[in-house]
């Protein structure tokens, strides 16, 4: 789904706009200190979302993960050409979350985690636009009863989990999505051994 946003770089922000919205963005140090849970397999999450949504520049993908890091729901949208502002991003993310999954506000402790993958121009270095997305994600999660998870950028250089230093070259903004089945972890192999396994093996050999 597209909401019709388009990219805006941090360089295009005027000093007055930056000052006015300074409280609506998070610096990398603030993000790292917030205790954001680490993804066990970030490449799997990134590849899965890239395959599902095939994002282009200025596309944001918000996804909700269950405790086993399986995607419960996800939505993608693009942003308009406007100054980066955490409050605006918060509202856009919250609207998407409300559309695709019920809130968890009745739970005493969040059990599901929202992550954000943002596809943009430029390199992997942090920008004020990234800081505004971080602020927006954290606030949207609070209002929807979710844990705030990773913020990931996707650029021509590859993907990067900001605040963690983890990343990879593929997928990137120019790579073709992997076949959907390959982007998911393979199902665990059945356990073997014991008397019942031997009986089944002999029956299959007949």
C-alpha positions in Angstrom: 0.0 0.0 0.0 1.2 3.5 -0.8 0.4 6.7 1.0 2.3 8.8 -1.4 5.3 10.2 0.4 8.7 10.9 -1.4 12.3 11.2 -0.1 13.8 14.2 1.7 17.4 14.3 2.7 18.8 15.7 5.9 20.7 18.3 3.9 17.4 19.8 2.6 16.2 20.5 6.1 16.5 24.2 7.1 18.1 25.1 10.4 14.8 26.4 11.7 13.0 23.1 10.8 15.8 21.1 12.5 15.6 23.2 15.6 11.8 22.9 15.8 11.8 19.2 15.4 14.9 18.4 17.4 12.8 16.7 20.1 11.2 14.5 17.5 14.4 12.6 16.4 16.8 10.3 18.1 20.5 10.4 17.9 22.4 7.1 17.4 23.6 7.2 21.0 20.1 7.7 22.3 18.9 4.8 20.2 21.6 2.5 21.4 20.9 3.4 25.0 17.2 2.6 24.6 17.7 -1.2 25.0 16.4 -2.1 21.6 16.2 -5.9 21.4 18.7 -7.5 18.9 17.5 -9.5 16.0 18.7 -13.1 16.1 18.9 -13.3 12.3 18.7 -9.8 10.8 19.5 -10.9 7.3 16.6 -13.4 7.3 14.2 -10.6 8.4 15.5 -8.2 5.9 15.4 -10.7 3.0 11.9 -11.8 3.9 10.6 -8.2 3.9 12.5 -7.3 0.7 10.9 -10.3 -1.0 7.4 -9.6 0.3 7.3 -5.8 -0.5 10.0 -5.2 -3.2 10.7 -1.7 -1.9 11.9 1.2 -4.0 13.6 4.4 -2.7 11.6 6.2 0.0 9.6 3.1 0.9 9.1 2.2 4.6 8.2 -1.3 5.7 6.9 -1.8 9.2 6.6 -5.4 10.4 5.5 -7.0 13.6 7.4 -10.1 14.8 6.2 -12.7 17.2 8.5 -14.0 20.0 10.1 -16.4 17.5 10.8 -13.6 15.1 8.2 -14.8 12.6 6.5 -11.9 10.8 2.9 -11.6 12.0 2.0 -8.7 9.8 3.7 -6.1 7.7 2.8 -3.1 5.6 4.7 -0.8 3.2 4.2 2.8 2.1 6.2 5.6 0.6 6.6 9.1 2.1 5.9 12.5 0.6 8.4 15.2 -0.1 8.3 17.0 3.2 10.8 17.8 6.0 11.6 14.7 8.1 9.5 14.9 11.2 9.2 12.1 13.8 5.6 13.1 14.7 4.5 12.7 11.1 6.4 9.4 10.8 4.8 8.2 14.0 1.3 8.9 12.7 2.0 7.1 9.4 3.5 4.0 11.1 0.6 3.9 13.7 -2.0 4.1 10.9 -0.3 1.1 9.2 -0.1 -0.9 12.4 -3.7 -0.3 13.2 -4.6 -1.5 9.7 -2.8 -4.8 9.8 -2.8 -6.0 13.4 -4.7 -5.5 16.6 -3.0 -3.6 19.4 -1.5 -5.2 22.5 -2.3 -2.4 25.0 -4.2 -4.8 27.3 -1.0 -6.8 28.0 1.2 -5.8 31.0 4.3 -6.6 29.0 4.6 -6.4 25.2 5.2 -9.8 23.5 5.4 -8.7 19.9 8.1 -6.5 18.4 7.8 -3.9 15.6 10.8 -3.4 13.3 11.2 -0.8 10.5 13.0 -1.2 7.2 13.5 2.0 5.3 14.7 2.0 1.7 16.5 5.3 0.8 19.1 7.0 -1.3 22.5 7.8 0.0 24.9 5.7 2.0 24.4 3.8 5.2 25.5 6.6 7.5 22.9 8.0 10.0 20.9 11.0 8.9 18.4 13.2 10.6 15.8 11.5 8.6 16.8 8.2 10.2 16.6 9.9 13.6 13.0 11.0 12.9 12.1 7.4 11.8 13.6 6.1 15.0 11.5 8.5 17.1 8.4 7.7 15.1 8.9 4.0 15.5 9.5 4.1 19.2 6.4 6.3 19.8 4.2 4.2 17.5 5.2 1.1 19.3 4.3 2.6 22.7 0.8 3.6 21.4 0.2 0.2 19.9 1.4 -1.9 22.8 4.5 -3.3 21.0 8.1 -3.5 21.8 10.2 -1.2 19.8 12.6 -3.2 17.6 15.3 -2.6 15.1 15.5 0.2 12.6 17.1 -1.0 9.4 18.1 1.1 6.3 18.4 -0.3 2.8 20.6 1.6 0.4 22.6 0.9 -2.7 25.4 -0.3 -0.4 23.2 -2.9 1.3 21.3 -3.1 4.6 22.4 -1.8 8.0 20.9 -2.3 11.4 21.5 1.2 12.9 22.9 1.3 16.3 24.2 -2.3 16.1 26.9 -2.2 13.4 25.4 -5.3 11.7 24.7 -5.3 8.0 25.3 -6.9 4.6 25.6 -6.2 0.9 22.5 -8.0 -0.2 19.7 -7.3 -0.5 20.2 -3.7 -1.5 18.2 -1.1 -3.5 19.4 -2.5 -6.8 19.3 -6.2 -6.1 16.4 -8.4 -7.3 14.3 -9.9 -4.5 15.2 -13.5 -3.6 12.6 -16.1 -4.4 10.2 -16.0 -1.4 11.0 -19.5 -0.3 14.7 -18.9 -0.1 14.3 -15.8 2.1 12.7 -17.8 4.8 14.5 -20.2 7.2 14.0 -23.8 6.1 11.7 -25.9 8.4 13.6 -28.0 11.0 14.4 -31.5 9.9 12.5 -34.3 11.7 14.4 -35.8 14.6 15.7 -39.3 13.9 16.7 -42.2 16.0 15.0 -44.7 18.3 12.9 -47.7 17.7 10.0 -45.9 16.0 12.4 -44.3 13.4 13.8 -47.7 12.6 10.3 -49.1 12.1 9.4 -46.3 9.8 12.6 -46.6 7.8 12.0 -50.3 7.2 8.4 -49.7 6.2 9.5 -47.1 3.7 12.1 -49.5 2.2 9.5 -52.2 1.4 
